[in-house]
């Protein structure tokens, strides 16, 4: 059975219970344009064979249907009661859909997960989602930033120590592995773990036990391990800084978090999400305008989602108006420009802007001219419409083009001049 989540007469997921009643073993493939983690989890809660976010590859769908008919299993079940609103991960891009699909595959097992991605991409949120939606949700979630613990203390922090194990060990200390019993241990920045601690961690993963520093007792582990790193571990292995055998123990289920520059289509929905969170926390309630969203989507956001969230909270606090447009955003963006020691002001010349655009957009050879025009036209028309209050005649005069040409370009760029009309 292949079905969409959104049906003309109701919710496709809710109708699947009746279908299961007719044939409990029928494989189900679910399609959805509602590309959220919530939808992915609800879909797999039916025991679906596969979940496909739209748009999807038709050949991949055909292969999946053939596999389903062949009876090669289904996605793990997820208890319906686990699906709660307000899930922390947001995004409709293809890259985030792959993340959501990987999350649904590990909810009903205890396989070790390795989450990779740049700083600020949301690796800990993925770990929290796997824990909070999975079969260990009633146990503790213990997060450890291994890079923040001094090398001489990391073994004691992770594995615990007995009284008298070293100078200052005046009492037994229970380590993070034991504290996470029945739940999930999240080891962040695993790529920075000292070599000796890597060896101890490998032994724990191999044996399923830990021994406290200075102790003799082997403590049986009951914990799921999720690790994360912002480093590419393969070069670290080649340089001898990370154990290859530990890498294979951790990299059972890899999940790669995309940088924000590879999911620019998510920036607007993320911004609206963070504005809502800010309002829920007592900051002024703000509304994002189309030109404001367009401006934000063209920023580099080198700190990824974390940088965007911090900026949006600052925007919610400092914006001069409840309707947040490009005019409100630009001054704050200028203040965001990093200034290194001894550096002059940021170069805002046309030459510098073109150079930055080429570096970020990287259009294919043979398309640079058309791509550059398209990239310039939208912000140019947006600014002129804003200055003229949506008056197309004045906008055309300011630009020095025919009014019919303006109308055609606005239609091509999906810009609505009515959105710029100044209302009392």
LINRAQUI-V897556 format. One record per backbone hydrogen bond with DSSP energy under -1.0 kcal/mol. CO is the residue of the C=O (numbers start at 1). NH is the residue of the N-H. E is the energy in kcal/mol with one decimal. If there is no record, write none. Layout:
[[CO/NH/E] [CO/NH/E]]
//
This chain:
[[1/29/-3.1] [3/31/-2.9] [5/12/-4.5] [7/10/-1.6] [10/7/-2.2] [11/15/-1.2] [13/16/-1.0] [15/19/-1.3] [16/20/-2.7] [17/21/-1.7] [18/22/-1.3] [19/23/-1.9] [23/26/-1.8] [28/49/-2.5] [28/50/-1.3] [29/3/-2.4] [30/52/-3.3] [31/5/-2.2] [32/54/-3.0] [33/35/-1.6] [34/36/-2.1] [36/40/-2.1] [37/41/-2.6] [38/42/-2.5] [39/43/-2.6] [40/44/-2.1] [41/45/-1.3] [43/46/-1.3] [44/47/-1.8] [48/75/-2.5] [50/30/-2.4] [52/32/-1.9] [57/61/-2.2] [58/62/-2.4] [59/63/-2.4] [60/64/-2.3] [61/65/-2.4] [62/66/-2.2] [63/67/-2.3] [64/68/-2.6] [65/69/-2.5] [66/70/-1.7] [67/72/-1.4] [68/71/-1.2] [79/82/-1.8] [80/83/-1.5] [93/97/-2.1] [94/98/-1.8] [95/99/-1.3] [96/100/-2.6] [97/101/-2.4] [98/102/-2.1] [99/103/-2.3] [100/104/-2.2] [101/105/-1.1] [103/106/-1.4] [107/135/-1.5] [112/253/-1.5] [113/227/-2.9] [114/255/-2.5] [115/229/-1.9] [116/257/-3.4] [118/121/-1.5] [120/306/-1.5] [122/126/-1.7] [123/127/-1.9] [124/128/-2.6] [125/129/-2.2] [126/130/-2.6] [127/131/-2.2] [128/132/-3.2] [129/133/-2.0] [134/137/-1.3] [136/139/-2.0] [140/184/-2.6] [142/186/-3.3] [144/146/-1.1] [144/188/-2.9] [145/148/-1.5] [150/153/-1.9] [150/154/-1.2] [153/157/-2.4] [154/158/-2.5] [155/159/-3.0] [156/160/-1.7] [157/176/-2.4] [158/177/-2.3] [160/213/-2.9] [161/173/-3.1] [162/165/-2.0] [166/169/-2.6] [168/170/-1.8] [169/164/-3.5] [173/161/-1.8] [175/179/-2.3] [176/180/-1.8] [178/181/-1.6] [180/183/-2.8] [183/224/-2.2] [184/142/-2.7] [185/226/-2.5] [186/144/-2.9] [187/228/-2.2] [188/146/-2.0] [189/192/-1.8] [190/193/-1.6] [194/198/-2.0] [195/199/-1.9] [196/200/-1.9] [197/201/-2.6] [198/202/-2.6] [199/203/-2.1] [200/204/-2.1] [201/205/-2.4] [202/206/-2.4] [203/207/-2.7] [204/208/-2.3] [208/221/-3.0] [210/219/-3.3] [212/215/-2.6] [213/162/-2.5] [219/210/-1.9] [222/182/-3.8] [224/185/-3.2] [225/113/-1.6] [226/187/-2.6] [227/115/-3.0] [228/190/-2.8] [229/117/-1.3] [233/237/-2.6] [234/238/-2.4] [235/239/-1.9] [236/241/-2.6] [236/242/-1.1] [237/240/-1.5] [243/247/-1.8] [244/248/-1.9] [245/249/-1.4] [246/250/-2.1] [247/251/-2.7] [250/252/-1.2] [253/114/-2.0] [255/116/-2.4] [259/262/-1.6] [260/263/-1.6] [263/266/-2.5] [264/267/-1.6] [266/270/-2.5] [267/271/-2.5] [268/272/-2.4] [269/273/-2.1] [270/274/-2.7] [271/275/-2.5] [272/276/-1.9] [273/277/-2.2] [274/278/-2.8] [275/279/-2.2] [276/280/-2.3] [277/281/-1.2] [278/283/-2.4] [279/282/-1.7] [287/324/-3.8] [289/293/-2.5] [290/294/-2.4] [291/295/-2.1] [292/296/-2.2] [293/297/-2.2] [296/299/-1.6] [301/304/-2.1] [304/308/-2.2] [305/309/-2.9] [306/310/-2.3] [307/311/-2.3] [308/312/-2.6] [309/313/-2.3] [310/314/-2.0] [311/315/-2.7] [312/316/-2.7] [313/317/-1.7] [314/318/-2.5] [315/319/-2.4] [322/287/-3.0] [324/289/-2.5] [325/329/-1.7] [326/330/-2.8] [329/333/-2.3] [330/334/-2.3] [331/335/-1.5] [340/343/-2.2] [349/353/-2.4] [350/354/-2.8] [351/355/-2.3] [352/356/-2.7] [353/357/-2.6] [354/358/-2.8] [355/359/-2.0] [356/360/-2.2] [357/361/-3.4] [358/362/-1.5] [364/367/-2.2] [367/371/-2.7] [368/372/-2.6] [369/373/-2.3] [370/374/-2.4] [371/375/-2.3] [372/376/-2.0] [373/377/-2.8] [374/378/-1.3] [376/380/-2.0] [377/381/-3.2] [378/382/-2.5] [379/383/-2.3] [380/384/-2.1] [381/385/-2.6] [382/386/-2.2] [383/387/-2.3] [384/388/-1.9] [385/390/-2.5] [388/391/-1.3] [391/395/-2.3] [392/396/-2.6] [393/397/-2.1] [394/398/-2.8] [395/399/-2.1] [396/400/-1.5] [396/401/-2.1] [402/406/-2.2] [403/407/-2.5] [404/408/-2.2] [405/409/-2.5] [406/410/-2.8] [407/411/-2.2] [408/412/-2.6] [409/413/-2.3] [410/415/-2.7] [411/414/-1.0] [416/419/-1.5] [417/420/-1.8] [418/421/-1.3]]
//
